[in-house]
Amino acid sequence: MTLPQKLTPRHFVLLLIVSVLLFILLIVTRPEKTTALRTPIISTVVVVEVLQGDVHPRLQLSGRLQPRLTATLSSEVVGRVVERVAEPGQQVAAGALLLRLEDDDYRDALARAEAQLSQERAAVARDRRLFALARQNRELQAKEVARLGTESLTSVSRHDEARQRLLQLEAEEARLNYAVVTAASRLSLRGAEQARAQRDLERCRIVAPFAGIVNEVLADVGDRIAINRQLASLVTLDELDFYAELPGNVQTDLILGQALAVSIGGVQRDGQLVSLQREPDHKTHTLALRIRVVGEGLMPGSLAETLIPLRPLNNALKVPVAALLREDGKAYLFVEKAGELSRRQVQTGVRDGDAIVVLSGLAAGERVVARDVAALSDAQQVKAVNE
């Protein structure tokens, strides 16, 4: 076909009509789409039936071993260290000398206090003898005054002199009586000064308060020591205490002396409950407890664990811990019924090993998803298999 040399408007109209007809033909003759139905994916979940019964829960506590006794020794007097006897790691007996301070001034103070006490005792004995003599003189003078008063020929001056002498003797008797009455107080005061000087002299010797192992010695010969400066520390390792803190809201029937096992490095040690706080700490809301174990082969600071028996629960519901989904401080379980999940909020109680007690929101006989609950959702279709 020979195309015209020049396209006219008529030719453009014909081309447009042909193009529209071809487009309509393509639309009419295209194959129809077939809708492919996507088969939904059904997840398989493991479920367990919620049973009701008596529960004897135990709470796992972690803590550290501590020495049964720890003593921090500080200076109670001022002085210079003149002897260092003990070193860290050394086993010492009770009363063993660890450090000694210069004690010349304290020996002099003790000698002075003892001398003053001796003088006071002698003065008390003298005052008691003088008081007895003063009483006798006063009684004799009183008789003399009475005799002169009955003699009509006695001059007034002699009688007045006798009365004046009697008053002087009475005053002397009163002074000595005061000295005798206060003798016990004066002796007590001097005795206290002597005892204080004796204690200060003894404080120049830093000794072990109990048999144990020297942990630290913080002063050396020549050091000038002020009051309350820490000098040494002592520990006992024959017995160690497992220290932990029990939540204040748990219910237990623990009693002092109760046998409790402690696990240290996977090894069980028999222990005994020796301390249990009864009123929770107002800051931590916990109860401190101590379980004593034999220290042979153990070191302070080691991590340890124990299982604390809690108060039994009757007719309680229990589910696996892995079944719980926790969000924003709340606990949820996925309850399965006829292949559909229902997300339900529950209130939980104490943990018992790999299980936890449910206090509300669940009924016995219901089936809950036992694990792998993080990816599940409410109203999800699932295939349930028993654990």
C-alpha positions, 0 to 999 in steps of 0.5 A: 500500500502506498502512503499518501505523501502528505497526511491530512486531518482526515488521515489522523481521524482514521488512525485514531479510530483504528487505535481505539478499536485495537485497544477495545479489542485487546480489552475484550479478548484478554483472559480473565484473572483467577483469584488464588485463595491463600491457605492460612498458616496454622501454628502448632502450640503445646498446651497443658491442662491447669490442675488444682491441688496442694502446693509446697513451694520453695523459693530459691535465694542467692547470696554470698558467704561471709565470716561468722565473726568479723572484728575491726580494731581501732585505737582508743588512745593516742600513741606511737606504734612501737611493735607490730607482731601480727601480719595478714593471714596469720592465725592468732589465739584470743588475746594475742598481741597484734600491735603495741603503742608507746605506753610510758605516759599511761604508766605514769598516769596509772601510778599517779592515780594509784597514789591518789587513791592510796592517799585518799584511803589514808585520809578516810581512815584518819578522818574516821579516827578524828571523828570518833575523838571529836565526838568524845570531846564534844560529849565531855564538854557538854557535861562540863557545860551542864555541870557549870550551869548548876553551880550558883557560885560559878562565874558567868564568864567561865560558863560562857567560855565552856559553852563557846568551847562546846560550840567549837567542838560541835563544829569540828565534829560536824566537819569530820562527820561530813568527811566520813559521810563523803568518804565512800564517794571520794574513794569511788571517784579516785577508784574510777580514775585509777580504773580509767588509767588502767584501761588506757594502759591496757589499750596500748596493746591491740589484741585479738578479741577472739581466735581467728585469722588476721585480715588486715594490719593498717599501721606500722612501727613509728606511725603516730596513731590518733583516736578511732584510727582503724588498725587491724581486722580479724575474721573467723573462717572455721564457720561461714554464714550464707547471707541473703535477703528474703522478700518481705511479702513471702509467707514462711514458717522458718524457725531459728535452728532449722536445718537448711542446705546451701549449694556452693559451686554445685556442692551441697553443704548442710547448714543451720538457720542462725538469724532471721529478721522479722520486720522488713527493712523499710528501704529494701522491704526484705528480711535478712537471714543467715545460714551457718555452714562449716567453713572447711574448704570454703572462702568468704565472698563465694556465691551460694544458693539455697531453697527456702520452704514457703508456707503450703498452699491448698487447692492452688492452680499452677502453670509453667513459668514459661507459659507467662507473658509479661507486659507493662508489669502485668501477666498474661496466659493464652488459654486454648479452646477449640483451636482458638487462643484467648489472651487472659490477664492473671494474677500470679503468686509464688514460684515453685521450681519451673511452675508458678501459682495463679491466684486469679483469672484462671480455672482448673481444667482449662488448657493454656499454652505451655511455652513460646508465647511471645509471638502469639496473639489474641483470637489466633487459630492454632493446632494444639498438642499436649505437652 
